[in-house]
């Protein structure tokens, strides 16, 4: 993800900020010029963290009261409240209510001033914040209102409108609505054709970024070779167009928030994922350009780029069967990560060691796999400790903040200040972060599916070994024995081995549906005082339409959950129900046991959760002594 400092920080000797703001406010210039000068001064002298809190106090205690005393214009107050909201937002989640309150006050003043450009700016940033807080519908509604205001303001709003369309595309990506994305793309195309020349390159660059992710998602969703080829051609054209803009319009990248890192990365991904065989030269070309970018001291961004490049190189060499090269690429990135002191280093290293774990398993080097798994555990523990310490610190800050707010409430200060163009990049920054997170989540799901496919292959091998080896050996032993009691024991053992072998073997969903496979599995469960029942329903769909990989993972989840209920619940009834709808599959496994929740779980529950994650499904497991255990799986089909 692309991270950039919100404010320019310069080291200046100790300065009494309050006195300097008073001096600036006493200058014989317009109110607008005073606020502008005060903003520039604070921007240079205040660093992050507690510095933003001091900035907020200077606005509320000095600048706003001064502007109220001078009867400043409504537009001046709109800009001041907007700036206050941004400064509060830079302090973290604890300020969320104050941020939205400041933005609402700013919006009221903007409406009174009849300045549609600033009304659009204020509504736009509220919409972006709603999207980032997980309220996509509200965020989309606000972006539409911002576009309406911008269009009423005139041509100077062209660049802002382009950013609003970008935010709307992110909303549809989050909702998985491809038709909605397609509609936004058409609107972006039409907008780009008519904007002023100075904004046209950026409008087209935003369009290419949205199209790139859109075509990529369609490619992953189709199995039709001709359709996939057409989509690949479209993706190539879009990627080449974005790179052309990067190479031929350098002014776009003068802004420190704008780094074309992920354009090069996505081109590299194209040549790793969407060819029968990775094109090594093309992958290396784009990864090299990606890492040659001037990161302007943004260590978090540089580390993210290095880790992503190493992971992609490893994936390329794994596809080519060269596990040694893949391992070398990741170990080099880990060495780089160890040498850099940045905030998200633990998360990056966990991702790298996960890739090493996958390589070790595929190479059947189980000793190294165990070492990597232990290292991941250590990093997860360290990450937990860091997050816990951070949570405690936030509680302390919140307590101190409440004390400060009580003190500020006795003052007559009410809000004011001017905002400079530097804040305009905040909305675009949040959108880029959201799109890259979508890509990372999808990549993680692909790796998880590969891991589970390996497990199924191993289960099939064990099934054959039990059936063809152990079972036949037991038969040979049985034929040499004459004692009836010993014969009965051998026969019972053979039946148990045969049953385990059949359960390990993946069902042939080419010949049987998920419904039929589960029904057969339930029907052959030994009673032993436990009644296992099964029921199913279908609405607007058919079991044969369920993809084979989805059916197999659901079957394994049912198998594991029923086995757990029989072995550990202590109840006498287990009920399995599956409901298939047009777009959803809901599976419920319920027993009447008395298993009290302990906060701990074994490999069975971990296996269920991993398989659900690989499907992108929701899984809910609840246990109580009175109601037994309930496992509910919700799969989007």
C-alpha positions in Angstrom: 0.0 0.0 0.0 1.2 3.5 -0.7 1.8 5.5 2.5 2.9 9.1 2.6 3.3 11.7 5.4 0.2 13.9 5.7 2.3 16.9 6.7 5.8 18.1 5.7 8.0 18.0 8.8 11.1 20.1 9.2 13.4 20.4 12.2 13.2 23.9 13.7 14.7 25.0 17.0 12.3 25.3 20.0 9.5 27.8 19.2 6.7 29.0 21.4 3.9 28.0 19.0 1.1 29.9 20.9 3.0 33.2 20.8 3.9 32.8 17.2 0.3 32.2 16.2 -0.7 35.3 18.2 1.9 37.3 16.3 0.7 36.1 12.9 -3.0 36.9 13.8 -1.9 40.5 14.7 -0.5 41.1 11.2 -2.1 43.9 9.1 -3.3 41.6 6.4 -6.7 40.0 5.5 -8.2 37.2 7.7 -7.6 34.8 4.8 -3.9 35.6 4.7 -3.6 35.3 8.5 -5.1 31.9 8.6 -3.0 30.8 5.6 0.2 32.0 7.3 -0.7 30.4 10.6 -1.3 27.1 8.7 2.0 27.2 6.9 3.8 27.9 10.2 2.2 25.0 12.0 2.7 22.7 9.1 6.5 23.3 9.3 6.8 23.2 13.1 4.5 20.5 14.3 5.4 16.8 14.0 3.0 13.8 14.3 1.6 12.2 17.4 1.0 14.6 20.3 1.9 17.4 18.0 -1.4 17.1 16.2 -3.2 17.4 19.6 -1.3 20.7 20.2 -2.3 21.8 16.7 -6.0 21.1 17.5 -5.7 23.1 20.7 -4.2 26.1 18.9 -7.1 26.1 16.4 -9.8 25.8 19.0 -8.3 28.1 21.7 -6.8 30.9 19.5 -7.6 30.8 15.8 -11.3 30.1 16.0 -12.0 32.7 18.8 -10.0 35.3 16.8 -12.0 34.7 13.7 -15.3 34.8 15.5 -14.3 38.1 17.1 -13.4 39.5 13.6 -16.7 38.2 12.2 -15.0 36.1 9.4 -16.9 34.9 6.4 -18.9 31.6 6.2 -16.4 30.2 3.7 -13.5 30.9 6.1 -15.3 29.0 8.8 -16.0 26.1 6.4 -12.3 25.8 5.6 -11.3 26.1 9.3 -13.6 23.3 10.4 -12.5 21.2 7.6 -8.9 21.6 8.6 -9.8 20.9 12.2 -11.4 17.6 11.1 -8.3 16.6 9.2 -6.0 17.4 12.2 -8.3 15.4 14.5 -8.5 12.5 12.0 -4.6 12.3 12.0 -4.8 11.4 15.7 -6.4 8.0 15.3 -9.7 6.2 15.9 -10.3 7.9 19.3 -11.1 11.1 17.5 -13.7 9.7 15.1 -16.8 11.4 16.6 -15.0 14.7 16.8 -13.8 14.4 13.2 -17.3 13.8 11.8 -18.7 16.6 14.0 -16.2 19.1 12.6 -16.9 18.0 9.0 -20.7 18.5 9.6 -20.1 22.0 10.9 -17.9 22.7 8.0 -20.6 21.5 5.6 -23.2 23.8 7.2 -20.9 26.8 6.8 -20.1 25.8 3.2 -23.8 25.7 2.3 -24.3 29.1 3.8 -21.4 30.5 1.8 -22.9 29.0 -1.5 -19.4 27.9 -2.5 -20.1 24.6 -4.3 -16.5 23.7 -4.7 -15.8 23.7 -1.0 -19.1 22.1 -0.3 -18.0 19.2 -2.6 -14.6 19.0 -0.9 -16.2 18.6 2.5 -18.8 16.1 1.4 -16.2 14.1 -0.5 -13.9 13.6 2.5 -16.9 12.5 4.6 -17.8 9.9 2.0 -14.2 8.6 1.9 -14.2 8.3 5.7 -17.5 6.3 5.6 -16.0 3.9 3.0 -12.9 3.3 5.1 -15.1 2.8 8.2 -17.0 -0.1 6.5 -20.1 1.9 5.4 -19.9 1.6 1.6 -23.6 2.5 0.9 -23.3 5.7 2.9 -19.9 6.5 1.4 -21.3 6.0 -2.2 -24.3 8.3 -1.4 -22.0 11.1 -0.2 -19.6 10.7 -3.2 -22.6 11.2 -5.5 -23.6 14.4 -3.6 -20.0 15.6 -3.9 -20.0 15.1 -7.6 -23.3 17.0 -7.9 -21.7 20.0 -6.0 -18.5 19.9 -8.0 -20.4 20.0 -11.3 -22.3 23.1 -10.2 -18.9 24.7 -9.3 -17.5 24.5 -12.8 -14.5 23.1 -14.7 -12.0 23.6 -11.9 -13.6 20.7 -10.2 -12.7 18.1 -12.9 -9.9 16.6 -10.9 -12.1 16.2 -7.8 -14.9 14.5 -9.8 -12.3 12.0 -11.1 -11.4 11.2 -7.5 -15.1 10.7 -6.5 -15.6 8.2 -9.3 -12.5 6.3 -8.1 -14.0 6.1 -4.6 -17.3 4.8 -6.0 -15.4 2.1 -7.8 -13.8 1.0 -4.5 -17.4 0.7 -3.0 -18.4 -1.7 -5.8 -15.2 -3.7 -5.4 -15.9 -4.1 -1.7 -19.4 -5.2 -2.4 -18.3 -7.6 -5.2 -20.7 -5.9 -7.7 -19.1 -6.2 -11.1 -22.1 -4.5 -12.9 -21.7 -1.5 -10.6 -18.0 -1.3 -11.4 -18.7 -1.5 -15.1 -21.1 1.4 -14.8 -18.6 3.5 -12.9 -16.0 2.7 -15.6 -18.3 4.1 -18.3 -18.9 7.2 -16.3 -15.1 7.7 -15.9 -14.5 7.2 -19.6 -17.1 9.9 -20.5 -15.7 12.2 -17.8 -12.1 11.8 -19.0 -13.0 12.8 -22.6 -14.3 16.2 -21.5 -12.0 17.4 -18.7 -9.6 20.2 -19.1 -6.2 19.2 -20.5 -4.4 19.9 -17.2 -6.5 17.2 -15.4 -7.0 14.8 -18.3 -3.9 12.6 -17.6 -4.8 12.1 -14.0 -8.4 11.2 -15.0 -7.2 8.6 -17.5 -4.7 7.2 -14.9 -7.6 6.8 -12.4 -9.6 5.1 -15.1 -6.8 2.6 -16.0 -6.3 1.8 -12.3 -10.0 0.8 -11.9 -10.1 -1.1 -15.2 -7.0 -3.1 -14.2 -8.5 -4.5 -11.1 -11.9 -5.0 -12.9 -10.4 -7.1 -15.7 -8.3 -9.0 -13.2 -11.3 -10.0 -11.2 -13.2 -11.1 -14.3 -10.3 -13.2 -15.4 -10.2 -15.1 -12.1 -14.0 -15.7 -12.3 -14.2 -17.3 -15.8 -13.2 -20.8 -17.1 -14.0 -20.0 -20.7 -10.7 -19.9 -22.6 -11.9 -17.5 -25.4 -13.5 -15.1 -22.9 -10.3 -15.3 -20.7 -8.1 -14.5 -23.7 -10.2 -11.4 -24.6 -10.0 -10.2 -21.0 -6.3 -10.7 -20.9 -5.9 -8.6 -24.1 -8.0 -5.8 -22.5 -5.9 -6.1 -19.3 -2.7 -5.8 -21.3 -3.9 -2.7 -23.1 -4.9 -1.0 -19.8 -1.6 -1.9 -18.1 0.4 -0.6 -21.1 -1.6 2.6 -21.1 -0.9 3.2 -17.4 2.8 2.6 -17.9 2.8 5.0 -20.9 1.3 7.7 -18.7 3.9 7.1 -16.0 6.8 7.4 -18.5 5.4 10.3 -20.5 3.6 12.5 -17.9 6.2 12.9 -15.1 4.3 15.9 -13.6 1.6 13.5 -12.3 4.2 12.0 -9.9 5.6 15.2 -8.5 3.1 14.9 -5.6 4.9 13.0 -2.8 1.7 10.9 -2.2 1.7 9.6 -5.7 4.0 6.6 -6.3 3.5 4.3 -9.3 4.8 1.3 -7.4 1.8 -1.0 -7.8 1.4 -0.2 -11.6 4.7 -2.0 -12.2 3.8 -4.7 -9.7 0.5 -5.4 -11.4 2.2 -5.7 -14.7 4.6 -8.3 -13.2 1.7 -10.2 -11.7 0.2 -10.3 -15.2 3.2 -12.2 -16.5 3.3 -14.6 -13.5 -0.4 -15.5 -13.2 -2.0 -15.3 -16.6 0.3 -17.3 -18.8 0.7 -21.1 -19.1 4.3 -20.5 -18.1 5.6 -17.4 -16.3 7.6 -15.0 -18.5 10.7 -14.5 -16.4 12.2 -11.6 -18.3 9.0 -9.6 -18.2 8.4 -10.3 -14.5 12.0 -9.2 -13.7 11.7 -6.1 -15.8 8.7 -4.7 -14.1 9.8 -5.7 -10.6 13.2 -4.0 -11.2 11.4 -0.8 -12.3 9.1 -1.1 -9.2 12.1 -1.2 -6.8 14.1 1.5 -8.6 11.4 4.1 -7.7 12.4 7.0 -5.4 10.5 6.2 -2.3 11.3 9.6 -0.8 12.2 8.1 2.6 8.9 6.2 2.9 10.3 3.1 4.6 7.0 1.4 5.1 6.1 1.7 1.4 9.6 0.5 0.4 9.5 -2.5 2.7 6.0 -3.4 1.4 7.3 -3.2 -2.1 10.3 -5.4 -1.4 8.2 -8.0 0.4 5.7 -8.1 -2.4 8.4 -8.4 -5.1 10.1 -11.2 -3.2 6.8 -13.1 -2.8 6.0 -12.7 -6.4 9.4 -13.9 -7.5 9.0 -16.9 -5.2 5.6 -17.7 -6.8 7.1 -17.4 -10.3 10.0 -19.8 -9.5 7.6 -22.2 -7.7 5.5 -22.4 -10.9 8.6 -23.2 -12.8 9.5 -25.9 -10.3 12.7 -24.1 -9.1 12.1 -24.2 -5.3 15.7 -23.2 -4.6 15.4 -19.9 -6.5 12.0 -19.3 -4.8 13.6 -19.9 -1.3 16.6 -17.6 -2.1 14.2 -14.7 -3.1 12.3 -14.9 0.2 15.4 -15.3 2.4 16.9 -12.2 0.8 13.7 -10.2 1.6 13.8 -11.5 5.2 17.4 -10.3 5.5 16.3 -6.9 4.2 13.3 -6.8 6.6 15.6 -7.6 9.6 17.7 -4.5 8.7 14.8 -2.0 8.5 13.1 -0.5 11.5 9.6 0.1 10.4 6.1 -0.2 11.9 4.6 -3.2 10.0 7.7 -5.4 9.9 6.2 -8.2 11.8 3.2 -8.7 9.5 5.6 -8.6 6.4 7.9 -11.2 8.0 4.9 -13.5 8.8 3.9 -13.4 5.1 7.5 -14.2 4.0 7.8 -17.2 6.4 4.3 -18.4 5.3 5.7 -18.6 1.7 8.8 -20.5 2.9 6.4 -22.9 4.7 4.5 -23.6 1.5 7.8 -24.1 -0.4 9.1 -26.6 2.3 5.8 -28.6 2.2 5.8 -28.8 -1.6 9.4 -29.9 -1.5 8.5 -32.4 1.2 11.2 -30.9 3.5 9.2 -31.4 6.7 12.1 -30.5 9.0 12.3 -27.0 7.5 8.5 -26.8 7.4 8.4 -27.3 11.2 11.1 -24.7 11.7 9.2 -22.1 9.6 5.9 -23.0 11.4 7.6 -22.4 14.8 9.0 -19.1 13.5 5.6 -18.0 12.4 4.3 -18.8 15.9 7.0 -16.7 17.5 6.2 -13.7 15.2 2.4 -14.1 15.9 3.2 -14.0 19.6 5.3 -10.9 19.2 2.6 -9.3 17.1 0.0 -10.0 19.8 2.3 -8.5 22.4 2.8 -5.3 20.3 -0.9 -5.0 19.7 -1.7 -5.4 23.3 0.8 -2.8 24.3 -0.7 -0.5 21.7 -4.2 -1.0 23.0 -3.1 -0.2 26.6 -1.4 3.0 25.3 -4.5 4.0 23.4 -6.6 3.6 26.6 -4.1 5.9 28.4 -4.3 8.5 25.7 -8.1 8.3 25.7 -8.1 8.9 29.5 -5.8 11.9 29.1 -7.9 13.2 26.2 -11.1 13.1 28.3 -9.4 15.2 30.9 -8.3 17.7 28.3 -11.8 17.9 26.8 -13.3 18.7 30.2 -10.8 21.6 30.5 -11.5 22.8 27.0 -15.2 22.8 27.6 -14.8 25.7 30.0 -13.3 27.8 27.3 -15.4 29.8 24.8 -13.4 28.5 21.8 -15.5 27.2 18.9 -13.7 25.9 15.8 -11.8 27.8 12.8 -8.8 27.6 10.4 -7.8 27.4 6.6 -6.9 24.3 4.7 -4.2 24.1 2.0 -4.2 21.9 -1.1 -1.9 19.3 0.6 -5.0 17.7 2.3 -6.5 16.9 -1.1 -4.4 13.7 -1.5 -5.9 12.1 1.7 -8.9 10.7 -0.1 -6.9 9.3 -3.0 -4.4 7.7 -0.5 -7.2 5.9 1.4 -8.7 4.5 -1.9 -5.3 3.1 -3.1 -4.8 1.4 0.2 -8.3 -0.2 0.0 -7.7 -1.5 -3.6 -4.3 -3.1 -2.7 -5.8 -4.8 0.4 -8.4 -6.4 -1.9 -5.6 -7.8 -4.1 -3.6 -9.1 -1.1 -6.7 -10.9 0.4 -7.3 -12.6 -2.9 -3.7 -13.7 -3.2 -3.9 -15.1 0.3 -7.0 -17.1 -0.5 -5.3 -18.7 -3.6 -2.3 -19.8 -1.5 -4.7 -21.3 1.1 -6.6 -23.2 -1.6 -3.3 -24.6 -2.8 -2.4 -25.8 0.7 -5.7 -27.6 1.2 -5.4 -29.2 -2.3 -2.1 -30.7 -1.0 -3.8 -32.0 2.1 -6.4 -33.7 -0.1 -3.7 -35.3 -2.2 -2.1 -36.7 0.9 -5.4 -38.0 2.2 -5.9 -39.9 -1.1 -2.4 -41.4 -0.8 -3.1 -42.6 2.8 -6.4 -44.0 1.7 -4.8 -46.2 -0.9 -2.0 -47.3 1.5 -4.6 -48.4 4.1 -6.9 -50.1 1.6 -4.2 -51.8 -0.6 -1.6 -52.4 2.1 -2.9 -52.7 5.7 -6.3 -54.1 4.8 -4.8 -56.9 2.5 -2.2 -57.8 5.2 -5.0 -58.2 7.7 -6.9 -60.5 5.3 -3.7 -62.7 4.9 -3.4 -62.9 8.7 -7.1 -63.8 9.0 -6.8 -66.7 6.5 -4.0 -68.3 8.6 -5.9 -68.2 11.9 -8.5 -70.7 13.1 -9.5 -69.4 16.6 -13.1 -67.9 16.1 -12.5 -65.1 18.6 -9.3 -64.0 16.9 -11.0 -64.2 13.5 -13.7 -61.8 14.8 -11.2 -59.3 16.0 -9.3 -59.4 12.7 -12.6 -58.9 10.8 -13.6 -56.0 13.0 -10.1 -54.4 12.5 -10.4 -54.8 8.7 -13.8 -53.1 8.6 -12.5 -50.2 10.6 -9.5 -49.8 8.3 -11.8 -50.0 5.3 -14.1 -47.4 6.7 -11.2 -45.0 7.5 -9.8 -45.6 4.0 -13.1 -44.7 2.3 -13.5 -41.6 4.5 -10.1 -40.4 3.6 -10.6 -40.8 -0.2 -12.0 -37.5 -1.7 -15.6 -38.1 -3.0 -16.0 -38.3 -6.8 -18.2 -35.3 -7.3 -18.1 -35.9 -11.0 -20.5 -38.8 -10.4 -22.3 -37.8 -7.2 -23.5 -34.4 -5.9 -22.6 -32.9 -2.6 -26.1 -33.8 -1.3 -25.7 -37.5 -2.3 -22.1 -37.7 -0.8 -23.2 -36.2 2.5 -26.3 -38.4 2.6 -24.2 -41.5 2.0 -21.6 -40.4 4.7 -24.3 -39.9 7.3 -26.0 -43.1 6.4 -22.9 -45.2 7.1 -22.2 -43.7 10.5 -22.1 -46.3 13.3 -25.0 -45.6 15.7 -23.5 -46.7 19.1 -26.2 -44.9 20.9 -25.9 -41.7 18.8 -28.5 -40.8 16.2 -27.2 -38.9 13.2 -29.8 -37.4 10.9 -29.6 -35.4 7.6 -31.9 -33.1 5.7 -31.5 -30.8 2.7 -33.4 -28.2 0.8 -33.0 -26.5 -2.6 -34.4 -23.1 -3.7 -33.8 -21.8 -7.3 -30.7 -23.9 -7.8 -29.4 -27.5 -8.3 -26.8 -29.5 -6.5 -25.1 -30.4 -9.8 -24.3 -26.6 -10.3 -22.1 -26.5 -7.2 -18.3 -26.3 -8.2 -16.4 -29.5 -7.4 -13.8 -27.7 -5.2 -16.5 -26.1 -3.2 -18.4 -29.3 -2.8 -15.2 -31.1 -1.6 -14.4 -28.5 1.0 -18.0 -28.4 2.3 -18.0 -32.2 2.5 -14.7 -32.2 4.5 -16.2 -29.6 6.9 -19.3 -31.7 7.4 -17.1 -34.8 7.9 -14.9 -33.1 10.5 -17.9 -31.5 12.4 -19.9 -34.7 12.6 -16.8 -36.6 13.7 -16.2 -34.1 16.5 -19.8 -34.3 17.6 -19.7 -38.1 17.8 -16.4 -38.3 19.6 -16.5 -35.3 22.0 -20.0 -33.8 22.5 -21.3 -36.4 24.9 -24.8 -36.1 23.4 -27.0 -38.7 21.6 -28.3 -36.7 18.7 -26.5 -35.0 15.7 -28.4 -33.2 13.0 -27.0 -32.0 9.6 -28.9 -29.7 7.4 -27.9 -28.2 4.0 -29.9 -25.5 2.2 -28.9 -24.5 -1.3 -30.2 -21.2 -2.7 -29.5 -19.3 -5.9 -26.4 -17.6 -4.6 -25.9 -19.2 -1.1 -25.2 -22.5 0.5 -26.0 -22.8 4.2 -24.8 -25.8 6.2 -25.7 -26.4 9.9 -24.3 -29.2 12.1 -26.0 -29.2 15.6 -25.6 -31.7 18.5 -27.3 -31.8 21.9 -24.1 -32.4 23.8 -22.9 -30.6 26.8 -19.4 -29.3 25.7 -18.6 -26.2 27.7 -16.6 -23.6 25.8 -13.0 -23.5 27.2 -11.4 -21.0 24.8 -9.2 -23.8 23.4 -9.8 -26.0 20.3 -8.0 -28.8 18.5 -6.8 -29.5 15.0 -10.4 -30.3 13.9 -11.7 -26.8 14.5 -8.6 -25.3 12.9 -9.1 -27.5 9.8 -12.7 -26.4 9.6 -11.8 -22.7 9.8 -9.0 -23.0 7.2 -11.3 -24.7 4.7 -14.0 -22.1 5.3 -11.4 -19.3 4.7 -10.2 -21.0 1.5 -13.8 -20.8 0.3 -14.2 -17.2 1.3 -17.1 -18.5 3.5 -18.3 -17.3 6.9 -18.1 -19.9 9.7 -19.6 -19.6 13.1 -18.9 -22.2 15.9 -20.7 -21.9 19.2 -20.6 -24.2 22.2 -22.6 -24.2 25.5 -23.4 -26.8 28.1 -27.2 -26.4 27.6 -27.5 -26.1 23.8 -24.6 -28.3 22.7 -22.4 -27.3 19.7 -23.6 -25.5 16.6 -21.5 -25.1 13.5 -23.0 -22.8 10.8 -21.3 -22.4 7.4 -22.4 -19.7 4.9 -20.9 -20.1 1.4 -21.4 -17.7 -1.5 -21.8 -19.8 -4.7 
